[in-house]
């Protein structure tokens, strides 16, 4: 399945909204509502998994939903940086951009390479820590795994703190005359900053699994 950055960005926004709502639910009277929200989360995550694991070059093994969120963020950022590079390189070559404007944008090109280099550093760090989190029979240590992903998400969140990357993204997202650039920058910024807390969903998944096992054991 072909990866669509815009669709994946919207999926992350939906996950953030649903997890915020789910984490705010309490009391027995909201069990049905919570179950419905979890089902919506599952549908979004399933669609993302089908797109991301076959597109990001990191293999089809997926250790958790949190890992899927990290890999989705990473792939959106990668795709956004590629789109930015293509859009800027095309200025004055395949479109009618004047020389001064094209020159201004091209001065920002090194920031794209900086973003790629930093993203590769984060990916390498994740892969090395992920290997250490593996346990026999193909699983992962859940506590170590979540700690690793927490660190990786924080690393991604620092991407737009790099001065030249920050300049590129915020100038780009405000560029009303360059919709392709504005769209790519917006998607990158969403991927960097969206917050998705799956703790409550994990608790409900675990409870449902125990219930299903109990029913099967009767």
matplotlib code that plots the C-alpha trace (Angstrom):
import matplotlib.pyplot as plt

x = [0.0, 1.4, 2.1, 0.2, 1.7, -1.5, -3.6, -1.1, -0.9, -4.7, -4.6, -2.1, -4.4, -7.3, -5.3, -4.3, -7.9, -9.3, -6.6, -7.2, -10.9, -10.3, -7.9, -10.5, -13.1, -13.9, -16.6, -18.6, -21.2, -18.7, -17.6, -19.5, -18.2, -14.7, -15.0, -16.3, -13.4, -10.9, -12.5, -12.0, -8.3, -7.8, -9.2, -6.8, -3.8, -4.6, -4.7, -1.5, 0.3, -0.7, 0.8, 3.9, 5.5, 5.6, 6.9, 9.5, 12.2, 12.5, 10.9, 7.5, 8.0, 6.1, 6.6, 3.8, 1.3, 3.7, 6.3, 3.9, 3.2, 7.0, 7.5, 4.6, 6.0, 9.4, 8.0, 5.9, 9.0, 11.1, 8.4, 8.0, 11.7, 11.8, 8.8, 10.4, 13.6, 11.8, 9.6, 12.6, 14.8, 12.0, 11.8, 12.8, 13.4, 10.0, 8.0, 8.0, 9.6, 11.7, 15.4, 15.4, 12.6, 14.2, 17.6, 16.0, 14.4, 17.5, 19.5, 17.3, 18.2, 21.0, 18.4, 16.7, 20.0, 20.4, 16.9, 17.7, 21.0, 19.3, 16.4, 18.9, 20.8, 17.5, 16.6, 20.0, 19.7, 16.2, 17.4, 20.3, 18.1, 15.3, 17.7, 18.7, 14.9, 14.3, 13.7, 13.8, 11.0, 10.8, 9.1, 10.3, 10.7, 7.6, 9.0, 12.3, 10.5, 8.2, 11.1, 13.1, 10.1, 9.6, 13.2, 12.8, 9.6, 11.3, 14.2, 11.8, 10.2, 13.5, 13.9, 12.5, 14.7, 17.6, 17.8, 18.1, 15.4, 13.1, 13.7, 12.8, 9.7, 8.1, 8.9, 7.5, 4.3, 3.5, 4.1, 0.6, 2.0, 3.7, 1.0, 3.1, 5.8, 3.3, 1.6, 4.8, 6.0, 2.7, 2.8, 6.3, 5.4, 2.3, 4.5, 7.0, 4.6, 1.5, 1.1, -0.5, -0.8, -1.9, -1.7, -5.5, -6.0, -3.4, -5.2, -8.5, -6.8, -5.2, -8.5, -10.3, -7.6, -8.0, -11.7, -11.5, -9.0, -11.3, -14.3, -12.2, -11.1, -14.6]
y = [0.0, 3.4, 5.7, 9.0, 11.7, 13.7, 10.7, 9.6, 13.1, 13.2, 9.8, 11.1, 14.0, 11.7, 9.4, 12.4, 13.5, 10.1, 9.3, 12.6, 11.8, 8.2, 9.2, 11.7, 9.0, 7.5, 5.7, 2.6, 4.6, 5.4, 1.8, 1.5, 4.9, 3.9, 0.6, 2.5, 4.9, 2.0, 0.4, 3.6, 3.7, 0.1, 0.9, 3.9, 1.9, -1.0, 1.3, 3.0, -0.3, -1.5, 1.6, 2.3, -1.1, -1.7, 1.8, 2.9, 0.3, -0.7, -4.2, -5.6, -6.7, -4.3, -4.6, -2.3, 0.4, 2.9, 1.8, 2.3, 5.9, 6.5, 5.0, 6.9, 10.2, 9.4, 8.5, 11.7, 13.8, 12.0, 12.4, 16.1, 16.8, 15.1, 17.1, 20.3, 19.5, 18.8, 21.9, 24.2, 22.6, 23.1, 26.9, 28.8, 25.5, 24.0, 27.0, 30.8, 31.7, 34.8, 34.5, 36.4, 34.3, 31.0, 32.1, 32.9, 29.5, 27.7, 29.2, 27.1, 23.8, 22.9, 22.8, 19.9, 17.9, 18.8, 17.4, 14.1, 13.7, 14.2, 11.9, 9.2, 9.7, 9.1, 6.1, 4.5, 5.2, 3.6, 0.5, -0.1, 0.3, -1.7, -4.6, -4.5, -4.5, -7.8, -11.0, -14.7, -15.9, -12.6, -10.4, -7.3, -6.3, -4.1, -1.7, -1.2, -0.9, 1.9, 3.7, 3.5, 4.9, 7.7, 8.8, 8.6, 10.6, 13.3, 13.3, 13.8, 16.7, 18.5, 18.5, 22.0, 23.3, 23.1, 26.8, 26.3, 23.5, 25.8, 28.6, 26.4, 24.9, 28.0, 30.1, 27.4, 26.8, 30.5, 30.6, 31.2, 31.6, 28.2, 25.7, 22.6, 23.9, 25.0, 21.6, 19.7, 21.9, 21.6, 17.8, 17.7, 20.0, 17.9, 14.7, 16.4, 17.7, 15.5, 13.7, 10.3, 8.6, 5.0, 4.0, 3.9, 2.0, -0.5, -1.1, -1.7, -4.0, -6.0, -6.3, -7.4, -10.0, -11.4, -11.6, -13.3, -15.9, -16.5, -17.1, -19.4, -21.4, -22.2]
z = [0.0, -1.0, 1.9, 1.9, 4.2, 4.4, 5.3, 7.9, 9.4, 9.7, 11.3, 14.0, 14.7, 15.1, 17.4, 19.6, 19.8, 20.6, 23.2, 25.0, 25.1, 26.2, 29.0, 30.3, 30.6, 34.1, 35.8, 34.9, 33.0, 30.3, 29.6, 26.3, 25.1, 26.0, 24.1, 21.1, 21.2, 21.5, 18.4, 16.5, 17.7, 16.5, 13.0, 12.6, 13.9, 11.6, 8.6, 9.6, 10.1, 6.6, 5.1, 7.3, 7.8, 4.0, 3.3, 5.9, 5.1, 8.8, 8.4, 8.9, 12.5, 14.8, 18.5, 19.7, 18.8, 20.4, 17.9, 15.1, 16.2, 16.3, 12.9, 11.4, 12.8, 11.3, 7.9, 7.7, 8.6, 6.0, 3.3, 4.2, 3.9, 0.5, -0.6, 0.6, -1.3, -4.5, -4.3, -3.6, -6.3, -8.9, -8.3, -11.4, -13.2, -13.8, -12.7, -13.1, -9.7, -10.0, -9.3, -6.0, -4.5, -5.7, -4.3, -0.9, -0.6, -1.8, 1.0, 3.3, 1.5, 4.0, 6.7, 4.9, 4.9, 8.6, 9.2, 7.4, 9.3, 12.6, 11.7, 10.7, 14.0, 15.9, 13.8, 14.4, 18.1, 18.1, 16.2, 18.6, 21.7, 20.1, 19.6, 23.3, 24.2, 22.4, 24.4, 23.3, 21.0, 19.2, 21.8, 23.6, 27.2, 27.5, 30.2, 28.4, 25.0, 26.2, 27.8, 24.5, 22.6, 25.1, 24.5, 20.7, 20.7, 22.8, 20.3, 17.5, 19.4, 19.5, 15.7, 15.2, 18.0, 15.6, 14.4, 10.6, 10.7, 12.8, 10.3, 7.3, 8.9, 10.3, 7.3, 5.1, 7.0, 6.8, 3.0, 1.6, -1.9, -1.8, -0.8, -1.4, 0.9, 3.5, 3.4, 3.8, 6.7, 8.4, 8.2, 9.6, 12.5, 13.3, 13.3, 15.5, 18.1, 18.1, 21.5, 21.6, 25.0, 24.5, 28.2, 28.8, 25.6, 26.6, 29.9, 28.1, 25.5, 28.4, 30.2, 27.1, 26.4, 29.9, 29.5, 26.2, 27.6, 30.6, 28.3, 26.1, 29.1, 30.3]

ax = plt.figure().add_subplot(projection="3d")
ax.plot(x, y, z, "-o")
ax.set_aspect("equal")
plt.show()
